[in-house]
Amino acid sequence: HRDLHSFPTRRSSDLAGVGYLRKRKDGIVEWIIGDEQSQLDLAKTLLPFSKLKKKQLRLLSEIIYQKREISSASKFIDLCRVIDKFKQLNYSKKRTITASLVEKVLIDKKLLTP
């Protein structure tokens, strides 16, 4: 039973001093960290200790840095392709908004040329 106030969950967010916890409708507890610098700092701190999510932590950092450099629709699509890598890493089945869908919408709205 996952609980917002269970020791490991509450302790992790308290120790880091960033973000807040929320419980989803399916019972999963999510740790929400809104600002990019805190996300980067936490990823860097966790990386040496992570056994299963090293690739995701590195990808998170890559996405944040690349996001800061977006100056055009084509660079935005490049970022979306990097974000799509999470789908393979996490075996995501529910994810429906992909780089190709975003690209199609931007082309349809004439914000990007094919």
C-alpha atoms as one frame of an Amber mdcrd trajectory, in Angstrom:
protein
   0.000   0.000   0.000   1.591   3.246  -1.140   0.958   6.192   1.097   1.947
   9.845   0.827   3.086   9.759   4.419   4.996   6.477   4.414   8.519   6.785
   5.761  10.576   6.171   2.570   8.378   8.379   0.411   8.103  11.317   2.802
  11.742  11.028   3.897  13.067  11.219   0.316  11.253  14.430  -0.497  12.081
  15.918   2.904  15.802  15.162   2.531  15.967  16.674  -0.940  14.052  19.755
   0.167  12.402  20.219  -3.212   9.042  19.456  -4.728   5.950  17.907  -3.250
   4.207  14.540  -3.266   0.849  13.741  -4.822  -1.118  10.537  -5.035  -2.562
   9.591  -8.417  -5.984   7.999  -8.870  -4.280   4.637  -9.435  -2.570   4.858
  -6.025   0.929   5.664  -7.295   2.709   8.418  -5.379   4.498  10.938  -7.609
   7.228  13.301  -6.512   6.640  16.563  -8.369   9.692  18.788  -8.842   8.757
  21.793 -10.925  11.920  23.773 -11.493  14.582  22.564 -13.903  17.592  23.347
 -11.730  16.228  21.230  -8.872  15.554  18.417 -11.354  19.128  18.624 -12.646
  20.594  18.752  -9.141  18.583  15.735  -8.010  19.450  13.735 -11.161  23.143
  14.469 -10.616  22.905  13.464  -6.952  21.035  10.212  -7.665  23.055   9.097
 -10.701  25.933   7.412  -8.813  23.458   5.435  -6.671  20.999   4.439  -9.386
  21.048   0.845 -10.599  17.952   0.764 -12.807  17.348   4.329 -14.029  20.790
   5.660 -15.021  19.757   6.081 -18.670  16.604   7.967 -17.657  18.542  10.294
 -15.342  21.039  11.082 -18.116  18.214  11.571 -20.618  16.440  13.951 -18.219
  19.560  16.107 -18.030  19.979  16.045 -21.817  16.354  17.114 -22.301  16.611
  20.009 -19.852  19.801  21.337 -21.443  18.440  20.913 -24.968  15.161  22.615
 -23.991  17.103  25.724 -23.013  18.497  25.958 -26.561  15.213  25.829 -28.495
  15.059  28.666 -30.979  12.976  27.189 -33.796  10.219  24.703 -34.549  12.738
  22.258 -35.991  14.814  22.362 -32.778  11.607  21.759 -30.848  10.940  18.638
 -32.953  14.519  17.492 -32.274  13.794  17.815 -28.551  10.540  15.871 -28.952
  12.519  13.029 -30.557  14.850  12.941 -27.556  11.820  12.868 -25.233  10.445
   9.930 -27.252  13.403   7.868 -26.019  11.668   7.641 -22.623   8.996   5.495
 -24.280  11.527   2.773 -25.057  13.380   3.082 -21.748  10.214   2.839 -19.659
   8.238   0.464 -21.905   5.489   3.082 -22.033   2.298   1.926 -23.711  -0.065
   4.810 -22.934   2.018   7.626 -24.391   0.199   8.996 -27.434   1.841  12.367
 -28.119   5.057  11.670 -29.996   7.540  13.724 -31.998   5.916  12.631 -35.250
   2.478  13.792 -34.046   3.875  17.141 -32.882   5.670  17.545 -36.209   2.460
  16.822 -38.130   0.507  19.394 -36.095   3.199  22.060 -36.614   3.250  21.350
 -40.355  -0.570  21.488 -40.529  -0.510  24.858 -38.746   2.223  26.045 -41.133
   4.646  26.604 -38.275   7.084  24.089 -39.747   7.913  23.245 -43.339   8.211
  19.584 -44.307
